[in-house]
Amino acid sequence: MRVKLIKGLGVVLSLALTASVFSACGSTEKAESTQSENSPDASVKMETVRVWSNDNQYQPIIDPIVTEYNSGQGTKDGINIEYKIFGGDYNDVLKVALAADQGPEIYKFVGTVKEPFIKSKWMLPIDDLPGGPEFLKKYENILIKGYTTFDGKTYSIPFKVLNTKFIYNKTLFDKSGFTAPPETWDDVVAYAKKITEDNKGEAYGYGIHLKDTASSGKWYFATQFAASVGHMGYDFKDGKFKFSDFSGNIKKILQMKEDGSIFPGSEGMGLDECVAQFAAGRIAMMPGVGWDVNGIAKLGYKFEMGVCDTPVLNKDKKFKSYAQIADALCIGPSAANMPDKAMKVYELVQSDDIQLAIQEQEVDFMAREEIQKKSSGNFKKVGTKEFADTSRSYFTLTPPDGGITVEGQPYQNTIIYLVASTGAEIDKVLADLDNRYNSALDKAIKDGFDMKLYIDNTWDTSLK
């Protein structure tokens, strides 16, 4: 079977259109049985297992594996995989199909909150499928309560990861006499000042971007501070927001601002513009996230680039860096009609071989350390090897921000305000931020917000 790429499907607004979409996506019958002409055994009951996703970046890797399986082992297993990639309206089509009891056996879930899908019985727990518990053993150390698991059942597996590191220009470092990456924020301040002075306006020591408030405030400030303070704003051990811990990191950035070491115009600059200035050799250091590897590589650069762990405030008190896990596929209710076959396909399309190919071809960063260790490390893009390494990173559930209503500006905006402003009372503003978030959390708890997912007495991100 040749896998087709479906683009531009409209939102399903009528029964007629719904029917046409389902027809385009294959049979709407559950567990439809056929006989394969290629099957060496005519008595084998052939059934179609549908896999829906919008991850088109994986298609070149998964497509040939599915084709080979369908023409070979699939004829013995009695399975024909129908692997479909959708365009921008995927989420709408998926919800309509599930609501109509016409959903696929396996599908990509879009979003972070699975509870409504689980309560609607639109997801089956992997644990309850044949071979599910054995399959999950490979992931047991990185499963996340509230994201991959609910009430003791697992509905998806950690697949890929977004990691945080530090990016720097080795050529500018060498020019100013620095032979090693910065280990502390004091190093960052000192490096940035000298590099800026040495380059006399042609290059600056540090780069930040403040235009994309929500993304920048989280990924290029709060998450980067985790290596210094042990969290990105919320302490799961105490069940409290502790933005005041960011004071030391913010003051170091403001010191560079006062020194004139930060690339000018950051208030009006987004990530793309900041990355472009780094690629042009005009910024010596900047915080980085895994996606920046591709961004910098596409632009091209003429210097030696380096990637290192995010610097810390105190080198004698280091914490793991923040990393965010994402899953890939869930199991739909129609899989209950052929649980053995659905589970076999679920394992196949997320197999170690496929994950390794995704890693090796630098399509995404894989979550499991076993896959990282199997990788050859012969990457074309500088930074892939470093961002792919999660051995000094921690994974956790997203803090309970989404379950509370906070008065005033969110933490991302507040951090950006502190960095952009002049003369702001940092400690006072952060204390107010703590108070606003914790008050909102207390109110939510009184109103019935369940904190069981957000308190972990064993939580420890220390880098030992």
C-alpha positions in Angstrom: 0.0 0.0 0.0 1.3 3.4 -0.9 0.9 5.9 1.9 -0.6 9.2 0.7 -0.1 12.6 2.2 -3.4 14.3 2.7 -3.3 18.1 2.8 -5.8 20.9 3.3 -8.8 18.8 4.5 -11.6 21.2 5.4 -13.3 21.3 8.8 -16.0 18.7 8.8 -19.3 20.7 9.0 -21.9 18.3 7.6 -22.7 14.6 7.5 -22.0 14.6 3.7 -18.6 16.1 4.1 -17.8 13.9 7.1 -18.7 10.8 5.0 -16.4 12.0 2.2 -13.5 12.6 4.6 -13.9 9.1 6.1 -14.1 7.6 2.7 -10.9 9.3 1.7 -9.3 8.0 4.8 -10.2 4.4 4.2 -13.0 2.2 5.4 -15.2 3.4 8.2 -16.1 -0.1 9.2 -14.6 -1.4 12.4 -12.2 -4.3 12.0 -13.2 -4.9 8.4 -11.9 -8.3 7.3 -10.5 -9.1 3.9 -8.3 -11.7 2.3 -4.9 -10.8 0.9 -3.9 -12.1 -2.5 -0.3 -12.0 -1.3 -1.0 -14.1 1.8 0.6 -17.6 1.6 -2.2 -18.8 3.7 -5.7 -18.1 2.4 -7.1 -18.8 5.8 -5.4 -15.8 7.4 -8.0 -13.2 8.4 -6.7 -9.9 7.1 -7.8 -6.8 9.0 -6.9 -3.1 8.5 -5.2 -1.2 11.3 -5.5 2.6 10.7 -2.8 5.0 11.9 -3.6 8.7 11.7 -1.1 11.5 12.4 -0.1 15.0 11.4 3.6 14.3 11.9 4.6 14.5 8.2 8.3 14.8 9.1 8.3 11.2 10.0 6.6 10.0 6.8 9.8 9.4 4.8 11.1 7.1 7.5 7.8 5.2 8.4 6.4 5.0 4.9 8.8 2.3 3.5 8.7 0.3 6.7 4.9 0.1 6.5 5.0 -0.8 2.8 7.5 -3.6 3.4 5.4 -4.9 6.3 2.2 -4.9 4.4 3.7 -6.9 1.5 5.6 -9.3 3.8 5.1 -10.0 7.5 1.7 -8.3 7.5 0.3 -11.0 5.2 1.3 -13.6 7.9 0.0 -11.5 10.8 -3.2 -10.8 9.0 -2.6 -7.1 9.2 -2.8 -4.3 6.6 -1.5 -1.0 8.0 -3.3 2.1 6.6 -0.9 5.0 7.5 -2.4 8.4 6.9 -0.8 11.9 7.3 -3.2 14.8 7.5 -2.9 18.6 7.1 -4.0 21.5 9.1 -7.5 20.4 9.9 -6.3 17.0 11.4 -7.6 17.7 14.9 -11.1 18.6 13.7 -11.3 15.5 11.5 -10.0 13.3 14.3 -12.5 14.6 16.9 -15.4 14.2 14.5 -14.4 10.6 13.6 -14.0 9.7 17.3 -17.3 11.2 18.2 -19.0 9.3 15.4 -17.4 6.0 16.6 -15.4 5.9 13.3 -12.0 6.8 14.7 -8.7 5.0 13.8 -7.2 2.3 15.9 -4.0 4.4 16.4 -3.7 8.1 16.3 -1.6 11.1 17.1 -3.1 13.1 20.0 -2.7 16.9 19.7 -2.4 18.8 22.9 -1.3 18.1 26.5 -4.5 17.4 28.4 -5.8 13.9 27.6 -8.4 13.7 30.4 -11.4 14.7 28.3 -10.4 12.0 25.7 -9.9 9.4 28.4 -13.2 10.2 30.1 -14.9 10.0 26.6 -13.3 6.6 26.2 -11.6 7.8 23.1 -8.3 6.4 24.3 -7.5 2.9 25.5 -4.8 2.2 28.1 -1.7 0.5 26.7 -1.5 -1.6 29.8 -4.7 -3.4 28.9 -3.7 -4.5 25.5 -1.9 -7.8 24.8 1.9 -7.3 25.3 1.3 -3.7 26.6 2.9 -4.1 30.0 6.0 -5.7 28.5 6.2 -2.9 25.9 6.0 -0.3 28.6 8.9 -1.6 30.6 11.3 0.3 28.2 9.6 3.5 29.3 8.9 3.0 32.9 11.6 5.4 34.1 10.4 8.3 32.0 6.6 8.0 32.2 5.0 11.2 33.5 1.9 11.2 35.7 -0.7 13.4 34.3 0.7 13.4 30.8 1.5 9.8 29.7 -0.3 8.1 32.6 -3.6 8.7 34.5 -4.9 6.9 37.5 -2.3 4.2 37.2 -2.9 3.5 33.5 -0.6 4.5 30.6 -2.1 6.1 27.4 1.0 7.1 25.5 4.8 6.8 25.7 7.5 9.5 25.9 8.7 9.7 22.3 10.6 12.9 21.6 12.1 15.7 23.7 12.9 19.4 23.7 16.1 20.0 25.6 17.7 23.3 26.8 21.4 24.1 26.4 23.7 27.0 25.7 25.0 28.0 22.3 28.2 29.9 21.7 30.6 31.1 19.0 34.0 29.4 19.5 35.7 31.7 17.0 34.7 34.9 19.0 35.7 33.1 22.2 39.2 32.3 20.8 39.6 35.9 19.6 39.1 37.1 23.2 41.2 34.3 24.7 38.5 32.0 26.1 39.3 28.4 25.5 36.4 26.8 27.4 32.6 27.4 27.5 31.2 29.4 30.5 30.4 27.3 33.5 28.8 29.9 35.7 26.8 33.1 35.1 29.8 35.1 36.4 31.7 33.5 33.5 28.9 34.6 31.1 29.0 38.2 32.4 32.9 38.3 32.1 33.0 36.7 28.7 30.3 38.9 27.3 31.9 42.1 28.5 35.3 41.3 27.0 34.0 40.0 23.7 31.9 43.1 23.3 34.8 45.3 24.1 37.2 43.4 21.8 34.8 43.6 18.8 34.0 47.3 19.1 30.3 47.1 17.9 30.9 44.4 15.3 29.8 41.6 17.7 28.3 41.5 21.2 28.7 39.0 24.0 25.2 37.9 24.7 21.9 37.7 22.8 18.3 37.8 24.0 14.9 38.3 22.3 12.0 39.8 24.1 9.4 40.2 21.4 7.9 36.7 21.6 6.9 37.1 25.2 5.2 33.8 26.0 7.8 31.6 24.2 10.8 33.6 25.2 9.7 34.1 28.8 9.4 30.3 29.2 12.0 28.7 27.0 14.8 31.3 26.9 14.6 32.5 30.5 12.6 30.4 33.0 13.6 27.0 31.7 17.2 28.1 31.4 17.3 29.2 35.0 16.4 25.6 36.1 20.0 24.5 36.0 20.7 27.2 38.7 17.7 26.9 41.0 16.3 23.4 40.4 13.0 24.3 38.8 11.5 26.6 36.1 9.2 28.4 38.5 7.2 25.7 40.3 8.7 23.4 43.0 6.9 20.0 42.8 8.3 18.9 46.2 6.7 21.8 48.1 3.8 22.3 45.7 4.5 26.1 45.5 5.5 28.6 42.9 9.0 30.0 43.6 9.7 32.6 41.0 11.8 34.6 43.5 14.5 32.0 43.0 15.1 33.6 39.6 16.4 36.8 41.1 20.1 35.9 40.8 19.8 34.9 37.2 17.9 38.0 36.2 20.4 40.2 37.9 23.3 38.7 35.9 21.4 39.4 32.7 20.8 43.0 33.8 24.5 43.3 34.6 25.3 42.4 31.0 22.7 45.0 29.9 24.4 47.6 32.0 27.8 46.7 30.6 26.5 47.1 27.1 27.2 43.4 26.4 23.8 42.4 25.0 23.1 42.8 21.3 21.0 46.0 20.9 17.4 46.0 19.9 16.3 42.9 21.9 12.9 44.5 22.8 11.8 44.4 19.2 13.6 41.1 18.3 12.0 37.7 18.0 13.7 34.3 18.0 14.3 34.3 14.3 16.0 37.6 14.3 18.2 36.7 17.3 19.2 33.4 15.7 20.0 35.2 12.5 22.3 37.6 14.3 24.0 34.7 16.0 24.4 32.9 12.7 25.9 36.1 11.2 28.6 36.0 13.9 27.4 39.1 15.8 26.3 37.3 19.0 28.8 35.2 21.0 26.4 33.4 23.4 22.7 32.8 23.7 20.4 30.3 25.5 19.2 27.5 23.1 16.4 25.0 22.7 16.6 21.9 20.5 14.8 23.5 17.6 17.6 26.1 17.3 19.9 23.5 15.8 17.8 23.4 12.6 17.3 27.1 12.6 21.0 27.9 12.7 21.9 25.2 10.2 19.4 26.5 7.6 20.9 30.0 7.8 24.4 28.8 7.6 27.4 30.3 9.4 31.2 30.8 8.9 32.5 30.2 12.4 33.0 27.3 14.7 29.9 26.8 16.9 29.8 25.2 20.3 27.0 23.8 22.5 27.4 23.3 26.3 25.2 22.8 29.4 23.5 25.9 30.6 25.7 27.9 33.0 24.7 27.9 36.7 24.9 30.5 39.5 27.0 28.3 41.8 29.2 25.6 40.3 29.1 23.7 43.6 25.3 23.6 43.4 24.2 22.4 40.0 20.8 21.1 38.9 19.7 19.2 35.9 18.5 21.2 32.9 14.9 21.3 31.9 13.6 19.1 29.1 10.1 18.7 27.9 8.9 15.3 26.7 6.3 14.9 23.9 4.5 11.7 23.0 3.5 10.6 19.5 0.6 8.1 19.3 -2.4 6.9 21.4 -4.7 3.9 20.9 -8.2 4.5 19.8 -11.4 2.7 21.0 -11.7 0.8 17.7 -8.5 -1.1 18.6 -10.7 -3.1 21.1 -12.0 -5.0 18.1 -8.6 -6.3 17.3 -6.4 -5.7 20.3 -3.5 -8.1 19.4 -3.1 -6.6 15.9 -3.5 -3.0 17.1 -0.8 -3.5 19.7 1.5 -5.1 17.1 1.2 -2.1 14.9 1.6 0.3 17.8 4.9 -1.3 18.6 6.0 -1.3 14.9 5.4 2.4 14.1 7.2 3.4 17.3 9.9 0.7 17.2 13.5 1.2 18.3 14.5 1.1 14.6 12.2 3.9 13.7 13.2 6.0 16.7 16.9 5.5 15.9 16.3 6.5 12.3 14.6 9.7 13.4 17.5 10.4 15.7 20.2 9.5 13.1 18.5 11.5 10.3 18.3 14.5 12.7 14.5 14.8 12.3 13.8 15.0 16.1 15.5 14.3 19.4 14.4 11.0 21.0 13.4 10.8 24.7 14.8 7.4 25.6 18.5 7.3 26.6 18.8 3.8 25.1 18.1 5.3 21.7 20.5 8.1 22.3 23.3 5.7 23.2 22.6 3.5 20.1 23.1 6.5 17.9 26.3 6.7 15.9 26.8 10.3 16.8 27.8 11.1 13.2 25.5 14.1 12.8 25.8 16.7 10.1 24.4 19.5 12.2 26.5 21.0 15.0 24.5 20.8 18.2 22.5 17.7 17.4 24.7 15.5 19.6 24.6 17.9 22.5 20.8 18.6 22.4 20.1 14.9 21.9 21.8 14.1 25.2 19.3 14.1 28.1 21.6 12.4 30.7 21.8 15.7 32.6 18.2 16.8 32.1 15.0 16.3 34.1 11.5 15.5 32.8 8.4 16.5 34.7 4.7 17.3 34.3 4.0 20.9 33.2 3.4 23.0 36.3 -0.3 23.6 37.3 -0.5 26.9 35.5 -3.3 25.7 33.3 -5.6 24.9 36.3 -5.5 28.2 38.0 -6.6 31.8 37.2 -3.9 34.3 38.0 -4.5 38.0 38.4 -2.2 40.3 36.5 0.5 39.5 34.0 1.7 35.8 33.7 5.2 34.9 34.7 6.5 35.0 31.1 5.5 38.6 30.7 6.8 39.5 34.1 10.2 38.1 33.4 10.4 39.9 30.1 9.3 43.1 31.8 12.1 42.8 34.4 14.7 42.2 31.7 13.5 45.0 29.5 13.0 47.6 32.2 15.4 49.9 33.9 15.4 50.3 37.6 12.6 47.8 38.4 12.7 46.3 41.9 13.4 42.8 41.0 13.0 41.1 44.3 9.7 43.0 45.0 8.3 42.1 41.6 9.2 38.4 41.9 7.7 38.3 45.4 4.5 39.7 44.0 4.6 37.2 41.2 4.9 34.3 43.8 2.0 35.7 45.8 -0.2 36.1 42.8 0.4 32.5 41.6 0.3 30.8 45.0 -2.9 32.7 45.9 -4.5 31.6 42.7 -3.3 28.0 43.4 -4.8 28.1 46.9 -8.1 29.4 45.6 -8.2 26.6 43.0 -7.5 24.0 45.6 -10.4 25.3 47.7 -12.6 25.1 44.7 -11.6 21.4 44.2 -8.5 21.5 42.1 -6.7 18.1 42.5 -3.1 18.6 43.5 -2.1 14.9 43.6 -0.3 15.2 40.3 1.6 18.4 41.3 3.2 17.3 44.6 6.0 14.8 44.7 7.9 14.5 48.0 10.8 12.6 46.3 11.2 15.3 43.6 14.9 16.2 43.2 16.6 17.7 40.2 20.1 18.0 41.8 22.9 17.1 39.4 24.9 14.6 41.4 
